[in-house]
């Protein structure tokens, strides 16, 4: 969030202007930037893209992972990006031979919840997304659009 606040200032966007571009009040942007509230995953994705960032999944060695996901018809950007992240984290879980039940137990959520996240039928809160990535040995990073993860990327902080 701090990185996005800095990017907004660097691009000379006021909170009002950014809020208008995101379709929300400037006070909402201010609450996100001061950590008074956390954005939803969809709002985080829109906020990041508006400022020239994407969300990337990298492993502990800094290697970017990206599931091969094809956009669905008129699928909104936020849904596509989350679906890509969710499938990437599912693949990371599979590579570590973890079950949905084990991931759920580590996150204090049900196996059903993990299945809903992995199939992008439900979205976790940001804190759960970051913890989910950690459980499967990954990080979720903000990456400059057009830059590979690992170069020009920053970790999203809880």
C-alpha positions as CSV (number, residue, x, y, z in Angstrom):
1,X,0.0,0.0,0.0
2,X,2.9,2.3,0.8
3,X,4.3,1.7,-2.6
4,X,1.0,2.6,-4.3
5,X,0.7,5.8,-2.2
6,X,4.2,6.8,-3.3
7,X,3.4,5.9,-6.9
8,X,0.3,8.1,-6.8
9,X,2.3,11.1,-5.5
10,X,5.1,10.5,-8.1
11,X,2.5,10.6,-10.8
12,X,1.1,13.8,-9.4
13,X,-2.4,12.2,-8.8
14,X,-4.4,13.7,-6.0
15,X,-6.4,11.3,-3.9
16,X,-9.5,12.9,-5.4
17,X,-8.3,12.2,-9.0
18,X,-7.3,8.6,-8.2
19,X,-10.5,8.0,-6.4
20,X,-12.5,9.3,-9.4
21,X,-10.5,7.1,-11.8
22,X,-11.3,4.1,-9.5
23,X,-14.9,5.1,-9.2
24,X,-14.8,5.8,-5.5
25,X,-14.5,8.8,-3.1
26,X,-11.1,10.3,-2.3
27,X,-11.6,9.5,1.4
28,X,-11.5,5.8,0.5
29,X,-8.1,6.2,-1.1
30,X,-6.9,8.2,1.9
31,X,-8.1,5.4,4.3
32,X,-6.2,2.8,2.2
33,X,-3.0,4.9,2.2
34,X,-3.1,5.5,6.0
35,X,-4.0,1.8,6.6
36,X,-7.3,2.9,8.3
37,X,-8.9,0.4,5.9
38,X,-7.7,-2.3,3.6
39,X,-8.9,-2.4,0.0
40,X,-10.6,-5.5,-1.4
41,X,-8.5,-7.6,-3.8
42,X,-10.5,-6.2,-6.8
43,X,-9.8,-2.6,-5.5
44,X,-6.1,-3.4,-5.0
45,X,-5.8,-4.7,-8.5
46,X,-7.6,-1.7,-10.0
47,X,-5.5,0.7,-7.9
48,X,-2.3,-1.0,-8.9
49,X,-3.1,-1.1,-12.6
50,X,-4.2,2.6,-12.5
51,X,-0.7,3.4,-11.2
52,X,1.2,1.2,-13.6
53,X,1.6,-1.9,-11.5
54,X,0.5,-5.6,-11.7
55,X,0.4,-8.3,-9.1
56,X,2.9,-11.1,-9.5
57,X,3.5,-14.4,-7.7
58,X,7.2,-15.3,-7.1
59,X,8.7,-18.2,-5.2
60,X,11.2,-17.9,-2.4
61,X,14.1,-17.7,-4.9
62,X,12.5,-14.7,-6.6
63,X,11.4,-16.7,-9.7
64,X,8.2,-15.5,-11.2
65,X,5.3,-17.9,-11.6
66,X,2.3,-17.2,-13.7
67,X,-0.4,-19.8,-14.5
68,X,-1.5,-19.8,-18.2
69,X,-4.9,-18.2,-18.0
70,X,-6.9,-17.0,-20.9
71,X,-9.3,-14.1,-20.4
72,X,-13.0,-15.1,-20.6
73,X,-15.1,-13.0,-23.0
74,X,-15.9,-9.7,-21.3
75,X,-14.2,-10.7,-18.0
76,X,-13.3,-7.6,-15.9
77,X,-9.5,-7.1,-15.4
78,X,-9.8,-7.6,-11.7
79,X,-11.4,-11.0,-12.1
80,X,-8.8,-12.1,-14.7
81,X,-5.9,-11.0,-12.5
82,X,-7.2,-12.7,-9.4
83,X,-8.0,-15.9,-11.4
84,X,-4.4,-15.9,-12.6
85,X,-3.0,-15.4,-9.1
86,X,-5.4,-18.1,-7.7
87,X,-4.4,-20.6,-10.3
88,X,-0.7,-19.8,-9.8
89,X,-1.0,-20.4,-6.0
90,X,-3.0,-23.6,-6.7
91,X,-0.1,-24.8,-8.9
92,X,2.4,-23.9,-6.2
93,X,0.3,-25.9,-3.7
94,X,0.3,-28.9,-6.0
95,X,4.1,-28.6,-6.5
96,X,4.6,-28.8,-2.7
97,X,2.3,-31.8,-2.5
98,X,0.0,-29.9,-0.1
99,X,-3.8,-30.6,0.1
100,X,-6.4,-28.0,0.3
101,X,-7.2,-29.2,3.8
102,X,-3.5,-28.7,4.8
103,X,-3.5,-25.2,3.4
104,X,-6.9,-24.4,5.0
105,X,-5.6,-25.7,8.4
106,X,-2.5,-23.5,8.1
107,X,-4.7,-20.5,7.4
108,X,-7.5,-21.4,9.8
109,X,-10.1,-21.6,7.1
110,X,-11.9,-24.6,5.7
111,X,-10.9,-26.8,2.8
112,X,-14.0,-25.5,1.0
113,X,-12.8,-21.9,1.4
114,X,-9.4,-22.9,-0.2
115,X,-11.2,-24.6,-3.1
116,X,-13.4,-21.5,-3.6
117,X,-10.2,-19.3,-3.7
118,X,-8.4,-21.6,-6.0
119,X,-11.3,-21.7,-8.5
120,X,-11.7,-17.9,-8.1
121,X,-15.3,-18.3,-7.0
122,X,-14.5,-16.4,-3.8
123,X,-11.7,-13.9,-3.0
124,X,-9.8,-13.8,0.3
125,X,-9.1,-10.7,2.1
126,X,-5.6,-9.3,1.3
127,X,-4.1,-10.6,4.6
128,X,-5.4,-14.1,3.7
129,X,-4.0,-13.8,0.1
130,X,-0.6,-13.0,1.5
131,X,-0.7,-15.8,4.1
132,X,-2.0,-18.2,1.4
133,X,1.0,-17.4,-0.8
134,X,3.4,-17.8,2.1
135,X,1.9,-21.3,3.0
136,X,2.6,-22.5,-0.6
137,X,6.2,-20.9,-0.6
138,X,5.4,-17.8,-2.6
139,X,5.1,-14.0,-2.3
140,X,2.7,-11.7,-4.0
141,X,4.5,-8.7,-5.4
142,X,3.7,-5.4,-7.0
143,X,5.5,-5.3,-10.3
144,X,5.8,-2.5,-12.7
145,X,3.8,-3.3,-15.8
146,X,6.1,-4.5,-18.5
147,X,8.8,-5.5,-16.0
148,X,9.5,-9.1,-15.1
149,X,9.0,-10.0,-11.4
150,X,12.3,-9.8,-9.6
151,X,13.3,-6.6,-11.4
152,X,11.4,-3.6,-10.3
153,X,9.1,-5.6,-8.0
154,X,8.1,-4.8,-4.5
155,X,6.5,-7.0,-1.8
156,X,2.9,-6.1,-0.8
157,X,3.0,-5.6,2.9
158,X,0.1,-6.6,5.2
